[in-house]
Amino acid sequence: MGVKFDFFNDGKDEWLKAFCQYFKLDKDAVFLYFMRKNPDNLTQCKLISDLNIDLNAYQSSEVEIVCRHMTTASDSYADSYKNIGVLDLRTMLQTKTQLSEFIKRYGVTVDVDQKIFSLDGKKYPITSVGEECDYCFEGRAKPCNNYFKCEVRKSMDILGLKLYKYSATVEFFMHATLEQISRYSSIRRCPEILQTLDKILSALNGYSTSAYKMSYDWMKESTKCFLIEFPIGLHEMETYSPIDYEGAWSEIGDCLEKSGFSRYEYLTHKIPQNVFDNMVFLKWFVSIYFYDSEEMGSLLPGCCVLPDKLKCIEVN
């Protein structure tokens, strides 16, 4: 890797130095430019125009960003990250990990590839929002109306959303305080996915068990909390993925045209990925450099963090 950005341990001067090294700019000139400009007006398009940045001239594979991921573990699994790294949710559920072994104690297994949730050997389909109720979780002869789904189906849809729509990717912070990271969902106490699995388990059991049973038990056993720090290549991150790809041209078209790309090339997906990576990175950089903003990201689907790239920081 050519340039490393560490928004946790370095200061603004180091950030600016790395920024100018990557985009091949004069550091003193850019510093003065930033001093004179209102950051509220520093859009990606303005940066590209004023600093003469060609988005296609810089390879995102040459950039690493130091990231942090928070997790919890029991004493017996405290060192597991040093051996297996940080895995995506698909791998964590389907291989022998603390998470997969833990939920087995409650009769639960999840086959992500086959879209099957199993409880005590009985198999249930993992559904997605918008799918018909071909399988009735409550054994009714006629499927429910889409507007009146049972609680199992609602929770199963959420599981399907996390595993398939969001691709069960590894999530991380690129810039945030410990307090901000700790406040994110339940990660300081237990894996976020346990809350979803708990609701499915409770509903399938007819609410004879708490909707937080596994989560609470995990908290009792897994008392160690870690910040796992590792560098990730910009090209390995999910950067540009708008909900309405075609409609998003109205927001970014000017940026892409300044780098020589047309709307036709955009709509036919002929623009190199590093162009989008660089465009999104400009937005991240302004957000962090000027506003000290919290920034999150995720790895591309199927990617994990290798153990030799990380260090664990216990935060208990």
N, C-alpha and C positions, 0 to 999 in steps of 0.2 A: 504494500500500500504506500502511496506517495504522501498523503496528507491525513493527519489525524485531528479530529475535533473532540475535545474533552470539555463538555459544558458543565461538568461536575467539579473537576479538580483544578482547572485552569481559570484564569481571569480574562477580562474583556480584551486586554492587549494580545494575549495568546490567541484568542478567538479571531481577532482581526488579522493577525499575522497569518494564521492558517487559511482564512478566507482569501486573502490576497495572494497567497502562495498557490492556492488551487486555481483561482480565476486569472492568475498572472497579471496582477494589478500592483500599482505602486502603493505601499502601505501608508505613507505620509499623505499622499493625495486623497486616498479613500477616507482616511481619518478626518481630514479637513472637510471633505464632502459630507460625511456623516454629521459633523459638528454643525454645518450650516443648514442642513435639511430638517424639516419637520418629519419625524418618523411616521406620523400618521399618513403621510403622502408617499412613503417609500414602498410602492407596490412592486411586484415582480417586474412588471412592464417598464416602470420608470427606472429601476436599477439596470435592467438590460439595455435601455436606451442611453442613460446618462453615463454608465460605466463601460459601454460598448462590449457587453457580454454576449457572445455567441453560444447559445445553449448547447449546440452540437459540437463545440470545439473542446469540451472537457469531458473526460470519461469518468462516470460515477464509480467505476470499479477502482479508481485511484484514491477514493475517500473512505476513511473509517470514522465512525462516530462511536464514542464510548457510551454505553447504555447500561441501565440498571433494571433488574427484575427482582421483585420481592416474593418470597415464598416462605413456607414453614415446613418443619420436619421434626420427626421424633428423634430421640438420641441414637437409635439404631440406624437411621437413614441420614444423619446429619452430614456425613461425608460423601453421600451418594453422588452429589453434583460434581464432585472432583473426579468421579469415575465415568459418569454417563453424560455430563453436561446438562444443558437446559433443553428439555424435550418439548415438542408440540403436544397438544392435548390428544391427538389421535394416537401417537406413540405411547403416551402415558397411560392411556386406557387399555391398550391392546398388548402391551408387553409387561414384564414383571417389574413393577415400580411400587413405591410406597402407596400411591393412589389406587392402582388396580388391586393390590393385595388387601388394602383397607376395605374397599367396597365389597370385596368377595365375602368378607365376614358377615355381611348383611344379605348375602345371597344375590348380589348384584354383579353383573358383568355387562360390558358394552362392547359390541362388535361394530366398530365405526364403519368398516368397509362394507359390511352386509346390512347396515342400518337396522341392527337388532339390539334391543334392550332386554336383558334376561333377568328374571327374578325367581330364585329357587328353581331354576331350570325351565320355567315357562317363558316363551319368547313373545315379545311385543315389538311391533314396528316402530322405528323412530320416524316421526312424521315431520312434514314441513308445512309452513303456513301456505294456505291455498289448495293443498291436496284434499281430495275427497276422503271421507271416513270409510275406506274400504274395509277396515277392521274396526269393529266396535269394542272399545275397551270395557264397556259396561254390558256387553252381550245383548244389545238390542237387535231386533230383527231389521229395523230400518235405521240407516245412518242419521246422525244429528244434522240439523241445519247448521250451516257454517257460522251463523251468528250466535248459536247456542251450544258451543262445544263443552264437553265434560271437562273436569279439572285435569284428568290424566292427559287428555289430548292437548289442552292448553300448555301444560308443562312439557309434554313431549315435543310440541312445536318449538318451544324455546330451546330445548336440547338440539333439535334439528337445525335451528338457526345458528347456534354456536359452532356446531360441527361441520356444517355444509355451506351455508351462505357465507359465514365468516371464516371458514376453512380451518378452524381449530388451531390458529397460528400462535406463535410465541409473541406475547406482548411485552413491551418494555417502556421505560422512560428515557428520554434523551436529555431532559433537563427538568428538575423538580427538587424540592426540599424533601427531607425525610418525612416531615409531617404531611406534605401533599401526597407522597407515595403511600403512606400508611392509611390515609383516608380513602384510598381508591378501593371501592367495593369491600370485600372481606379478606383481601390478600394478607393482611397482617395477622389474621387469626386462622384462616383455613382456605383451601383452594376454592375459588369462586364457583367452579363447576359442581361442588358438593351441594350447594344450595339448590341448584336445579335438580340434581339427582334425588335429593331429600324430598322434594315436592312430589316427584313421580312415585317414589317408594311409598310415601305416606298415602297418596291417593289410591294406589293399587292395593294397599293394605286396609282400605276402608277407613283411613284416618285413625286406625288403632295405635299408630306410632306417631310421634311428633314430626312435624314438617321440618324439624331442624336436628333430628336425631344424630345423623352421621356427622353433621357439622360440629355439634357440641362435643361429641365423642372425640373428634379429631383435635379440637382445641385442648381437651384434657390431656391428650397423649403427645401431641406435637407442639411442645412448648418453645422450641427454638425457632427464631425468626431470622432470616438472612436477606441481605441485599447481595445479589449476585451481579458483579460488574464485568462487562466484556465489551470488546470492540466489534462493531458490525459494519460491513461494507455498505455504503449507500445503495449499491446495486442489488443488495440482498434484502432490502426493505420494500414493503408495500408503500409506494409513494402516491401515485396518481390513480385513483379508482372512483370516479364520480358515479353517483347513482344514475344520473341521466347523462351518458357519455356524449351523445349527439348535442344535447342542449347546452352542455358545458363549454362548447366552442365560443359562445357569446362572451364568456368570462375570460378565456385564455387565448382567444384567437389572435389578439394583437401581439402577445408575447411570442407566439409561435411564428407569426408572420415576420417579426423582426429577425428571427433566426432562419428565415428562408423557407418556411413550410406553409403549405396551402391548406385550405379547409378540406379539399378533396383528399390530400394525404392524411389528414387527421381522421376523417371519416372512414377511410380504407385501412387504417391502422398501419401506415407506412412510416410513421415517425419513430426514430430510434428511442428505446426506453431511457437511455441516459439523458435525453432532452427533457423528458418529464421529471426524471430524478433531480436534475439541476434546477428546474423551475420550482419544484416543491421545496427543495433545499433553501432556495433564496427566501421563501416565505418563512421557513423555520428559523433561519438565521436572524432575520429582522425581528421576529417575535421574541427570540431569546436575548439578542444583543441589546435591544432597546427597551423591552418591556419585562425582561426577566420572567417570561411566561413559562408555564408548565407545558411541556411537549411530550407527547406519547407517540409510539409507533408500533409496528409489528413486522415480523419477518415474512418473507414470501411463503406461501403454502408449502408445507413439506420440509421446510428448513428448520434445523435445530442449531444450538450453540455447542461447539465442541468443548470438551472439558479442559483442553490445554489452553483455551483462550480466556478462561474466566478466573476470577478470584472471589471468594466468599467473605462477606463482612457480617458478623453476627451483630444484631441490633437489639437484642433483649436487654 
